[in-house]
Amino acid sequence: MNRRRLISNSILVLGGFALGASAMGNAAGTPGQIPGVSDIDPHKAFGSKNAPVIMEVYSDFQCPACKQLFKTTNQQVMDNYVNTSKVYLVHRDFPLPMHAYSRVAASYARAAAHIGKTEVVEQALFQNQEKWEANGDVKGIVGSVLNATDMKKVQALVEGKTLEPLIEKDKQLGLTIPINQTPTTVFHCKGQTYPYVGLMSYDVLKQFLDQLLSQK
């Protein structure tokens, strides 16, 4: 899951890792105009919309590498970059077809986000990934961390399928990049786009973000 796939002919080498600088950013001119960036579900985005770096993470709740990224990197990014208005972090659902329950998990997580329960449900899904992957009981995992009232709201959203178009929109955006592996992280800064495929350690991510933020 650590393969890097370069999406363009421009490469930025950082700490032994290679990241592609995509021509998509050159064509767009500014981060606000980059295709896909403006189409964001605010319930799945964190930080200031005016942050100098936009960081989109295409993720699958049944993906072991996505679980590892969530456990080892996400909170530090939130604390040091998102909560300080340096990074606008966007979660993109990209359930892979080989994972039987990832789309169901995305549906429950999206519904939870829309009632303000993003963190507790995402944490439960990733921490119990092996359990619900084996028995398919996504609903049970989510229900174990929500009270009855909140779970009723989540279940209604899941059964009503009103949020499914948002998940599908994320996936279609990912396919235009194109993405075929999770996690894939796409950074947007000063009209440039830098995609990275696979798990990235916090130390390398910090170095890269600091370099982006130091650009004039």
PyRosetta script that sets phi, psi and omega in degrees:
from pyrosetta import init, pose_from_sequence

init()
pose = pose_from_sequence("MNRRRLISNSILVLGGFALGASAMGNAAGTPGQIPGVSDIDPHKAFGSKNAPVIMEVYSDFQCPACKQLFKTTNQQVMDNYVNTSKVYLVHRDFPLPMHAYSRVAASYARAAAHIGKTEVVEQALFQNQEKWEANGDVKGIVGSVLNATDMKKVQALVEGKTLEPLIEKDKQLGLTIPINQTPTTVFHCKGQTYPYVGLMSYDVLKQFLDQLLSQK")
pose.set_psi(1, 4.3)
pose.set_omega(1, -178.7)
pose.set_phi(2, -101.8)
pose.set_psi(2, 10.9)
pose.set_omega(2, 178.2)
pose.set_phi(3, -64.3)
pose.set_psi(3, 139.0)
pose.set_omega(3, 172.3)
pose.set_phi(4, -102.5)
pose.set_psi(4, 134.1)
pose.set_omega(4, 175.8)
pose.set_phi(5, -119.0)
pose.set_psi(5, 120.4)
pose.set_omega(5, -177.9)
pose.set_phi(6, -83.4)
pose.set_psi(6, 129.8)
pose.set_omega(6, -174.6)
pose.set_phi(7, -95.3)
pose.set_psi(7, -12.1)
pose.set_omega(7, 176.9)
pose.set_phi(8, -146.0)
pose.set_psi(8, -176.0)
pose.set_omega(8, -176.6)
pose.set_phi(9, -91.0)
pose.set_psi(9, 2.8)
pose.set_omega(9, 178.1)
pose.set_phi(10, -105.8)
pose.set_psi(10, 127.7)
pose.set_omega(10, -173.0)
pose.set_phi(11, -125.9)
pose.set_psi(11, 134.9)
pose.set_omega(11, 173.8)
pose.set_phi(12, -111.6)
pose.set_psi(12, 116.0)
pose.set_omega(12, -178.8)
pose.set_phi(13, -95.2)
pose.set_psi(13, 129.6)
pose.set_omega(13, -171.9)
pose.set_phi(14, -144.2)
pose.set_psi(14, 114.3)
pose.set_omega(14, 176.0)
pose.set_phi(15, 58.2)
pose.set_psi(15, 33.1)
pose.set_omega(15, 179.8)
pose.set_phi(16, 87.6)
pose.set_psi(16, -4.7)
pose.set_omega(16, 179.3)
pose.set_phi(17, -108.5)
pose.set_psi(17, 148.5)
pose.set_omega(17, 179.1)
pose.set_phi(18, -110.2)
pose.set_psi(18, 134.4)
pose.set_omega(18, 177.3)
pose.set_phi(19, -126.2)
pose.set_psi(19, 138.6)
pose.set_omega(19, -177.7)
pose.set_phi(20, -88.5)
pose.set_psi(20, 135.4)
pose.set_omega(20, 172.9)
pose.set_phi(21, -97.8)
pose.set_psi(21, 108.5)
pose.set_omega(21, -169.7)
pose.set_phi(22, -80.6)
pose.set_psi(22, 145.1)
pose.set_omega(22, 176.0)
pose.set_phi(23, -67.6)
pose.set_psi(23, -15.0)
pose.set_omega(23, 178.4)
pose.set_phi(24, -57.1)
pose.set_psi(24, -39.4)
pose.set_omega(24, 179.4)
pose.set_phi(25, -69.5)
pose.set_psi(25, -37.4)
pose.set_omega(25, 179.2)
pose.set_phi(26, -61.7)
pose.set_psi(26, -40.9)
pose.set_omega(26, -177.7)
pose.set_phi(27, -69.5)
pose.set_psi(27, -30.2)
pose.set_omega(27, -173.7)
pose.set_phi(28, -81.3)
pose.set_psi(28, -34.3)
pose.set_omega(28, 177.1)
pose.set_phi(29, 93.7)
pose.set_psi(29, -55.5)
pose.set_omega(29, 179.8)
pose.set_phi(30, -133.8)
pose.set_psi(30, 154.0)
pose.set_omega(30, -177.8)
pose.set_phi(31, -54.6)
pose.set_psi(31, -36.3)
pose.set_omega(31, -178.2)
pose.set_phi(32, -66.3)
pose.set_psi(32, -17.6)
pose.set_omega(32, -178.0)
pose.set_phi(33, -103.8)
pose.set_psi(33, -4.1)
pose.set_omega(33, -178.7)
pose.set_phi(34, -64.9)
pose.set_psi(34, 130.4)
pose.set_omega(34, -178.0)
pose.set_phi(35, -53.1)
pose.set_psi(35, 128.6)
pose.set_omega(35, 176.0)
pose.set_phi(36, 96.6)
pose.set_psi(36, -30.7)
pose.set_omega(36, -174.8)
pose.set_phi(37, -66.8)
pose.set_psi(37, -36.5)
pose.set_omega(37, -177.3)
pose.set_phi(38, -75.8)
pose.set_psi(38, -16.1)
pose.set_omega(38, -176.7)
pose.set_phi(39, -93.6)
pose.set_psi(39, 78.9)
pose.set_omega(39, -171.0)
pose.set_phi(40, -124.5)
pose.set_psi(40, 133.7)
pose.set_omega(40, 171.6)
pose.set_phi(41, -79.1)
pose.set_psi(41, 112.1)
pose.set_omega(41, -176.0)
pose.set_phi(42, -61.1)
pose.set_psi(42, -20.2)
pose.set_omega(42, 177.8)
pose.set_phi(43, -75.6)
pose.set_psi(43, -12.4)
pose.set_omega(43, 179.3)
pose.set_phi(44, -119.4)
pose.set_psi(44, 26.1)
pose.set_omega(44, 178.6)
pose.set_phi(45, -132.1)
pose.set_psi(45, 147.6)
pose.set_omega(45, -170.9)
pose.set_phi(46, -136.7)
pose.set_psi(46, 138.8)
pose.set_omega(46, 178.7)
pose.set_phi(47, 100.1)
pose.set_psi(47, -165.3)
pose.set_omega(47, -177.2)
pose.set_phi(48, -88.3)
pose.set_psi(48, 132.2)
pose.set_omega(48, 176.1)
pose.set_phi(49, -64.0)
pose.set_psi(49, -19.3)
pose.set_omega(49, -179.4)
pose.set_phi(50, -93.8)
pose.set_psi(50, 8.1)
pose.set_omega(50, 178.5)
pose.set_phi(51, -60.6)
pose.set_psi(51, 145.9)
pose.set_omega(51, -177.3)
pose.set_phi(52, -68.6)
pose.set_psi(52, -20.6)
pose.set_omega(52, 179.4)
pose.set_phi(53, -121.7)
pose.set_psi(53, 131.2)
pose.set_omega(53, 171.6)
pose.set_phi(54, -105.4)
pose.set_psi(54, 128.6)
pose.set_omega(54, -176.3)
pose.set_phi(55, -123.2)
pose.set_psi(55, 107.6)
pose.set_omega(55, 178.7)
pose.set_phi(56, -98.5)
pose.set_psi(56, 126.8)
pose.set_omega(56, 179.4)
pose.set_phi(57, -113.4)
pose.set_psi(57, 111.4)
pose.set_omega(57, 175.7)
pose.set_phi(58, -86.1)
pose.set_psi(58, 118.3)
pose.set_omega(58, -167.7)
pose.set_phi(59, -136.7)
pose.set_psi(59, 154.1)
pose.set_omega(59, 178.3)
pose.set_phi(60, -128.3)
pose.set_psi(60, 122.9)
pose.set_omega(60, -175.1)
pose.set_phi(61, -65.2)
pose.set_psi(61, -16.6)
pose.set_omega(61, 179.6)
pose.set_phi(62, -98.0)
pose.set_psi(62, 2.5)
pose.set_omega(62, -178.1)
pose.set_phi(63, -87.0)
pose.set_psi(63, 122.3)
pose.set_omega(63, -179.7)
pose.set_phi(64, -60.3)
pose.set_psi(64, -37.6)
pose.set_omega(64, 179.5)
pose.set_phi(65, -68.5)
pose.set_psi(65, -33.8)
pose.set_omega(65, 176.3)
pose.set_phi(66, -66.0)
pose.set_psi(66, -39.0)
pose.set_omega(66, 176.3)
pose.set_phi(67, -61.3)
pose.set_psi(67, -43.8)
pose.set_omega(67, -179.1)
pose.set_phi(68, -64.8)
pose.set_psi(68, -41.4)
pose.set_omega(68, 177.5)
pose.set_phi(69, -61.8)
pose.set_psi(69, -43.3)
pose.set_omega(69, 179.7)
pose.set_phi(70, -61.8)
pose.set_psi(70, -43.2)
pose.set_omega(70, -174.7)
pose.set_phi(71, -75.1)
pose.set_psi(71, -35.3)
pose.set_omega(71, -170.8)
pose.set_phi(72, -101.8)
pose.set_psi(72, -20.1)
pose.set_omega(72, -169.6)
pose.set_phi(73, -123.9)
pose.set_psi(73, -40.5)
pose.set_omega(73, -169.4)
pose.set_phi(74, -55.9)
pose.set_psi(74, -46.7)
pose.set_omega(74, -175.3)
pose.set_phi(75, -65.5)
pose.set_psi(75, -37.3)
pose.set_omega(75, 178.4)
pose.set_phi(76, -67.1)
pose.set_psi(76, -37.6)
pose.set_omega(76, 175.9)
pose.set_phi(77, -64.2)
pose.set_psi(77, -43.6)
pose.set_omega(77, 178.6)
pose.set_phi(78, -59.8)
pose.set_psi(78, -48.6)
pose.set_omega(78, -175.8)
pose.set_phi(79, -65.8)
pose.set_psi(79, -44.2)
pose.set_omega(79, -168.9)
pose.set_phi(80, -96.1)
pose.set_psi(80, -19.8)
pose.set_omega(80, -175.7)
pose.set_phi(81, -126.6)
pose.set_psi(81, -43.2)
pose.set_omega(81, -177.4)
pose.set_phi(82, -73.7)
pose.set_psi(82, -50.4)
pose.set_omega(82, -177.5)
pose.set_phi(83, -71.1)
pose.set_psi(83, -10.3)
pose.set_omega(83, 177.4)
pose.set_phi(84, -105.3)
pose.set_psi(84, 12.9)
pose.set_omega(84, 175.4)
pose.set_phi(85, 64.1)
pose.set_psi(85, 26.5)
pose.set_omega(85, 176.7)
pose.set_phi(86, -94.2)
pose.set_psi(86, -27.9)
pose.set_omega(86, -176.8)
pose.set_phi(87, -133.7)
pose.set_psi(87, 135.7)
pose.set_omega(87, 170.9)
pose.set_phi(88, -101.3)
pose.set_psi(88, 109.6)
pose.set_omega(88, -173.3)
pose.set_phi(89, -96.1)
pose.set_psi(89, 125.2)
pose.set_omega(89, -177.6)
pose.set_phi(90, -120.1)
pose.set_psi(90, 121.9)
pose.set_omega(90, 174.5)
pose.set_phi(91, -86.3)
pose.set_psi(91, 127.0)
pose.set_omega(91, 175.9)
pose.set_phi(92, -115.1)
pose.set_psi(92, 125.4)
pose.set_omega(92, 176.5)
pose.set_phi(93, -77.4)
pose.set_psi(93, 127.0)
pose.set_omega(93, 176.9)
pose.set_phi(94, -138.9)
pose.set_psi(94, 69.0)
pose.set_omega(94, -179.8)
pose.set_phi(95, -65.2)
pose.set_psi(95, 125.3)
pose.set_omega(95, -177.9)
pose.set_phi(96, -82.0)
pose.set_psi(96, 144.7)
pose.set_omega(96, -175.3)
pose.set_phi(97, -64.6)
pose.set_psi(97, -24.1)
pose.set_omega(97, -178.7)
pose.set_phi(98, -80.0)
pose.set_psi(98, -6.5)
pose.set_omega(98, 179.2)
pose.set_phi(99, -101.4)
pose.set_psi(99, 113.9)
pose.set_omega(99, -170.2)
pose.set_phi(100, -63.0)
pose.set_psi(100, -32.3)
pose.set_omega(100, -172.1)
pose.set_phi(101, -117.5)
pose.set_psi(101, 7.1)
pose.set_omega(101, -175.6)
pose.set_phi(102, -67.5)
pose.set_psi(102, -34.1)
pose.set_omega(102, 179.0)
pose.set_phi(103, -69.9)
pose.set_psi(103, -37.1)
pose.set_omega(103, 176.7)
pose.set_phi(104, -63.6)
pose.set_psi(104, -44.0)
pose.set_omega(104, 179.3)
pose.set_phi(105, -61.9)
pose.set_psi(105, -40.9)
pose.set_omega(105, 178.2)
pose.set_phi(106, -62.0)
pose.set_psi(106, -38.3)
pose.set_omega(106, -179.6)
pose.set_phi(107, -64.4)
pose.set_psi(107, -44.5)
pose.set_omega(107, 179.3)
pose.set_phi(108, -68.4)
pose.set_psi(108, -39.9)
pose.set_omega(108, 179.9)
pose.set_phi(109, -66.5)
pose.set_psi(109, -39.8)
pose.set_omega(109, 179.2)
pose.set_phi(110, -65.0)
pose.set_psi(110, -43.4)
pose.set_omega(110, 178.7)
pose.set_phi(111, -62.4)
pose.set_psi(111, -42.4)
pose.set_omega(111, 178.6)
pose.set_phi(112, -62.3)
pose.set_psi(112, -39.4)
pose.set_omega(112, 179.0)
pose.set_phi(113, -61.0)
pose.set_psi(113, -36.6)
pose.set_omega(113, -177.2)
pose.set_phi(114, -75.4)
pose.set_psi(114, -8.7)
pose.set_omega(114, 172.1)
pose.set_phi(115, -113.4)
pose.set_psi(115, 14.8)
pose.set_omega(115, 175.0)
pose.set_phi(116, 82.1)
pose.set_psi(116, 24.0)
pose.set_omega(116, -177.7)
pose.set_phi(117, -120.2)
pose.set_psi(117, 37.9)
pose.set_omega(117, -176.6)
pose.set_phi(118, -58.9)
pose.set_psi(118, -57.8)
pose.set_omega(118, -169.4)
pose.set_phi(119, -62.1)
pose.set_psi(119, -47.9)
pose.set_omega(119, -175.0)
pose.set_phi(120, -65.5)
pose.set_psi(120, -35.6)
pose.set_omega(120, -178.5)
pose.set_phi(121, -77.9)
pose.set_psi(121, -42.2)
pose.set_omega(121, 177.9)
pose.set_phi(122, -61.9)
pose.set_psi(122, -40.5)
pose.set_omega(122, 178.5)
pose.set_phi(123, -62.6)
pose.set_psi(123, -43.5)
pose.set_omega(123, 179.6)
pose.set_phi(124, -63.6)
pose.set_psi(124, -42.2)
pose.set_omega(124, -178.9)
pose.set_phi(125, -65.0)
pose.set_psi(125, -44.9)
pose.set_omega(125, -179.2)
pose.set_phi(126, -72.0)
pose.set_psi(126, -41.5)
pose.set_omega(126, -178.2)
pose.set_phi(127, -66.6)
pose.set_psi(127, -29.6)
pose.set_omega(127, -178.5)
pose.set_phi(128, -108.1)
pose.set_psi(128, 25.6)
pose.set_omega(128, -174.3)
pose.set_phi(129, -55.3)
pose.set_psi(129, -46.8)
pose.set_omega(129, -177.2)
pose.set_phi(130, -64.2)
pose.set_psi(130, -33.4)
pose.set_omega(130, -177.6)
pose.set_phi(131, -68.0)
pose.set_psi(131, -53.3)
pose.set_omega(131, -177.3)
pose.set_phi(132, -76.8)
pose.set_psi(132, -20.7)
pose.set_omega(132, 173.9)
pose.set_phi(133, -66.1)
pose.set_psi(133, -32.2)
pose.set_omega(133, -178.8)
pose.set_phi(134, -80.3)
pose.set_psi(134, -35.4)
pose.set_omega(134, -175.1)
pose.set_phi(135, -116.6)
pose.set_psi(135, -6.6)
pose.set_omega(135, 177.9)
pose.set_phi(136, 75.4)
pose.set_psi(136, 7.5)
pose.set_omega(136, -174.9)
pose.set_phi(137, -86.7)
pose.set_psi(137, 65.7)
pose.set_omega(137, 177.3)
pose.set_phi(138, -64.2)
pose.set_psi(138, -43.0)
pose.set_omega(138, -179.3)
pose.set_phi(139, -56.9)
pose.set_psi(139, -42.4)
pose.set_omega(139, -179.6)
pose.set_phi(140, -64.1)
pose.set_psi(140, -39.8)
pose.set_omega(140, 178.8)
pose.set_phi(141, -64.9)
pose.set_psi(141, -45.5)
pose.set_omega(141, -179.5)
pose.set_phi(142, -65.7)
pose.set_psi(142, -42.6)
pose.set_omega(142, 179.6)
pose.set_phi(143, -63.5)
pose.set_psi(143, -24.9)
pose.set_omega(143, -178.7)
pose.set_phi(144, -73.9)
pose.set_psi(144, -15.6)
pose.set_omega(144, -178.1)
pose.set_phi(145, -116.2)
pose.set_psi(145, 0.9)
pose.set_omega(145, 177.4)
pose.set_phi(146, -116.1)
pose.set_psi(146, 150.8)
pose.set_omega(146, 173.5)
pose.set_phi(147, -75.9)
pose.set_psi(147, 169.3)
pose.set_omega(147, -173.0)
pose.set_phi(148, -60.5)
pose.set_psi(148, -38.4)
pose.set_omega(148, -179.0)
pose.set_phi(149, -66.0)
pose.set_psi(149, -46.2)
pose.set_omega(149, -179.9)
pose.set_phi(150, -67.2)
pose.set_psi(150, -38.7)
pose.set_omega(150, 179.4)
pose.set_phi(151, -64.6)
pose.set_psi(151, -35.9)
pose.set_omega(151, 177.7)
pose.set_phi(152, -63.3)
pose.set_psi(152, -40.4)
pose.set_omega(152, 178.3)
pose.set_phi(153, -65.4)
pose.set_psi(153, -44.2)
pose.set_omega(153, 179.8)
pose.set_phi(154, -62.8)
pose.set_psi(154, -46.0)
pose.set_omega(154, -178.4)
pose.set_phi(155, -61.5)
pose.set_psi(155, -38.1)
pose.set_omega(155, 179.0)
pose.set_phi(156, -63.8)
pose.set_psi(156, -40.8)
pose.set_omega(156, 178.4)
pose.set_phi(157, -67.3)
pose.set_psi(157, -40.1)
pose.set_omega(157, 179.3)
pose.set_phi(158, -65.1)
pose.set_psi(158, -48.1)
pose.set_omega(158, -177.6)
pose.set_phi(159, -69.2)
pose.set_psi(159, -31.4)
pose.set_omega(159, 179.0)
pose.set_phi(160, -76.4)
pose.set_psi(160, -16.8)
pose.set_omega(160, 177.5)
pose.set_phi(161, 59.0)
pose.set_psi(161, 22.8)
pose.set_omega(161, -178.3)
pose.set_phi(162, -71.1)
pose.set_psi(162, -21.3)
pose.set_omega(162, -178.4)
pose.set_phi(163, -98.9)
pose.set_psi(163, -4.6)
pose.set_omega(163, -179.2)
pose.set_phi(164, -57.9)
pose.set_psi(164, -37.9)
pose.set_omega(164, 178.4)
pose.set_phi(165, -61.0)
pose.set_psi(165, -29.1)
pose.set_omega(165, 178.9)
pose.set_phi(166, -69.5)
pose.set_psi(166, -39.4)
pose.set_omega(166, 177.4)
pose.set_phi(167, -66.5)
pose.set_psi(167, -43.8)
pose.set_omega(167, -179.8)
pose.set_phi(168, -64.5)
pose.set_psi(168, -36.2)
pose.set_omega(168, 178.9)
pose.set_phi(169, -64.0)
pose.set_psi(169, -42.5)
pose.set_omega(169, 176.1)
pose.set_phi(170, -58.4)
pose.set_psi(170, -45.4)
pose.set_omega(170, -177.4)
pose.set_phi(171, -64.5)
pose.set_psi(171, -42.6)
pose.set_omega(171, 179.6)
pose.set_phi(172, -64.9)
pose.set_psi(172, -37.4)
pose.set_omega(172, 175.4)
pose.set_phi(173, -61.6)
pose.set_psi(173, -42.3)
pose.set_omega(173, 179.0)
pose.set_phi(174, -62.9)
pose.set_psi(174, -38.0)
pose.set_omega(174, -179.3)
pose.set_phi(175, -66.9)
pose.set_psi(175, -25.2)
pose.set_omega(175, 179.2)
pose.set_phi(176, -76.2)
pose.set_psi(176, -13.9)
pose.set_omega(176, -175.3)
pose.set_phi(177, -72.0)
pose.set_psi(177, -45.9)
pose.set_omega(177, -4.2)
pose.set_phi(178, -98.1)
pose.set_psi(178, 151.9)
pose.set_omega(178, 176.8)
pose.set_phi(179, -108.8)
pose.set_psi(179, 134.5)
pose.set_omega(179, 175.1)
pose.set_phi(180, -134.8)
pose.set_psi(180, 11.8)
pose.set_omega(180, -178.4)
pose.set_phi(181, -150.2)
pose.set_psi(181, 143.9)
pose.set_omega(181, 176.5)
pose.set_phi(182, -119.6)
pose.set_psi(182, 152.0)
pose.set_omega(182, -7.8)
pose.set_phi(183, -75.5)
pose.set_psi(183, 148.2)
pose.set_omega(183, 168.1)
pose.set_phi(184, -124.2)
pose.set_psi(184, 128.7)
pose.set_omega(184, -178.9)
pose.set_phi(185, -112.7)
pose.set_psi(185, 132.0)
pose.set_omega(185, 179.2)
pose.set_phi(186, -119.5)
pose.set_psi(186, 119.9)
pose.set_omega(186, -179.7)
pose.set_phi(187, -101.2)
pose.set_psi(187, 136.8)
pose.set_omega(187, 176.0)
pose.set_phi(188, -122.9)
pose.set_psi(188, 127.3)
pose.set_omega(188, 179.6)
pose.set_phi(189, -155.7)
pose.set_psi(189, 126.5)
pose.set_omega(189, 175.6)
pose.set_phi(190, 51.7)
pose.set_psi(190, 43.7)
pose.set_omega(190, 175.2)
pose.set_phi(191, 80.4)
pose.set_psi(191, 4.3)
pose.set_omega(191, 178.1)
pose.set_phi(192, -112.9)
pose.set_psi(192, 153.3)
pose.set_omega(192, 179.0)
pose.set_phi(193, -124.7)
pose.set_psi(193, 130.8)
pose.set_omega(193, -177.7)
pose.set_phi(194, -124.8)
pose.set_psi(194, 102.3)
pose.set_omega(194, 179.1)
pose.set_phi(195, -88.3)
pose.set_psi(195, 145.7)
pose.set_omega(195, 176.1)
pose.set_phi(196, -137.1)
pose.set_psi(196, 128.6)
pose.set_omega(196, -178.4)
pose.set_phi(197, -104.0)
pose.set_psi(197, 125.6)
pose.set_omega(197, 175.4)
pose.set_phi(198, 108.9)
pose.set_psi(198, -176.9)
pose.set_omega(198, -177.9)
pose.set_phi(199, -78.1)
pose.set_psi(199, 132.8)
pose.set_omega(199, 178.5)
pose.set_phi(200, -121.5)
pose.set_psi(200, 131.5)
pose.set_omega(200, 178.6)
pose.set_phi(201, -69.0)
pose.set_psi(201, 156.5)
pose.set_omega(201, 179.9)
pose.set_phi(202, -63.1)
pose.set_psi(202, -37.6)
pose.set_omega(202, -178.1)
pose.set_phi(203, -60.9)
pose.set_psi(203, -43.7)
pose.set_omega(203, 178.8)
pose.set_phi(204, -69.7)
pose.set_psi(204, -41.0)
pose.set_omega(204, 178.6)
pose.set_phi(205, -61.8)
pose.set_psi(205, -41.9)
pose.set_omega(205, 178.8)
pose.set_phi(206, -61.1)
pose.set_psi(206, -44.6)
pose.set_omega(206, -179.9)
pose.set_phi(207, -61.3)
pose.set_psi(207, -41.8)
pose.set_omega(207, -179.1)
pose.set_phi(208, -68.6)
pose.set_psi(208, -45.1)
pose.set_omega(208, 179.5)
pose.set_phi(209, -62.4)
pose.set_psi(209, -41.1)
pose.set_omega(209, 179.5)
pose.set_phi(210, -63.6)
pose.set_psi(210, -35.7)
pose.set_omega(210, 178.3)
pose.set_phi(211, -68.7)
pose.set_psi(211, -41.3)
pose.set_omega(211, 176.4)
pose.set_phi(212, -60.3)
pose.set_psi(212, -45.4)
pose.set_omega(212, -176.4)
pose.set_phi(213, -68.4)
pose.set_psi(213, -21.8)
pose.set_omega(213, -179.2)
pose.set_phi(214, -87.1)
pose.set_psi(214, -8.1)
pose.set_omega(214, 179.7)
pose.set_phi(215, -65.0)
pose.set_psi(215, 139.4)
pose.set_omega(215, 179.1)
pose.set_phi(216, -90.9)
pose.dump_pdb("model.pdb")
